[in-house]
Amino acid sequence: MSEEKVLHIRCGNDIEQTLGEAGFDGDFLEFSDPVFLGPVRPDKQLRNKNNSDSFLRTRAEFLGTALGFPVGETYEKLEEQNRGLSKVHDYDKIILWFEHDCYDQMILICLLSWFYGRYKVWQKLHLLSIDHFEGIEHFKGFGQLNPAQLASLKGQEKKLNLKQLSVAFHSWTAYCNGELDRLWTLVHEQEPCALPFLPAALQRALEDRPWTSDGLSRTQRLILQSLADNDTLKTPVELFGQLSGGTNEILHLGDAMFWPMLFSLTQGDRPAIHPVEGYAPLEMAADHNLLKTVELRLTEFGQQLLSGEAYWPNGDSLNLNDWHWDEQAEQPVPAIDSSLKH
């Protein structure tokens, strides 16, 4: 009897080496496109190779502009991920390693949408998804686990069923089509959700749309609040460490995704924050060595934003601004005209 061929799919490479040390045999595929940011497309629009290649270039250009990634290298990585998916038929078992935060969950529904309809493949799918680990006070992800801890998860993967794939497919399609009201209904219409971490993860992703009250995203507000909480000036690196620490407030953001959200607050005629010592915001964004040394201060306009006396007109360049987040109703709503807020 031939040995079972296993493929591990993960939204990063943090456990690629540790898996083997933990006794998990098989190949590894990284699929780490941060799909909760920027333009996305339903899988059914990408079945044609020309359409797929064209969109990958659009996606690479967005990530290059928004996150500062080299466009050519980004395109090659996206193409490599897609090539990896095209080979899943060669495996007997596929284990998806995804945690509870919105970065992981949005990539998960993107992938499950791709598998949906590929009957012979999705029957091989297993999901290993957790939001805590005994002995780790602030669990962020599988990458925190040593080989022995990772080995303790062996056998805990659960075979995915058609209901879970259906929820993922319809949710992802609604998200790609900009039907966020329909998406919200789909995820919340059944309790519990077939994908139990999806509702909270989706809410956190949507909370980084501009809020109806002040135009800030949740992450932008957290940045301003952190600078306002005490008189100690903070560097960008210190801010990231604080907000990705024990509170898990920006658990879904790596540093490369955090910097553009931070820099966006230094832009415009009335910036909300500004680097001290005469550095220009563009210098700070261009020279990552300054991230550890340049201290930031809250401007008067930033203080007005936090106190609810002003409206941030610049939106969030990492998301499509056709929807806002209504913090009172706790759901997405069609975008409002920011000029009405002045």
Buried (B, 14 or more C-beta within 10 A) or exposed (E): EEEEBBBBBBBBEBBBEBBEEBEBEBBBBBBBBBBBBBEBBBBEEBEEEEEBBEBBBBBBBBBBEBBBBEBEEBBEBBBEBBEBBEEBEEBEBBBBBBBBBBBBBBBBBBBBBBBBEBEEBBEBBBBBBBBEBEEEEEBBBBBBBEBEBBBEBEEEBEEBEEEBBBBBBBBBBBBBBBBBBBBBEBBBEEEEBBBEBBBBBBBBBBBBBBBBBBBBBBBBBBBBEBBBEEEEBBBBBBBBEBBBEEEBBBBBBBBBBBBBBBBBBBBEEBBBBBBEEEBEBEEBBEEBEBBEBBBBEBBEBBBBBBEEEBBBBBBBBBBBBEBBBBBEEEBBBEBEEBEEBE
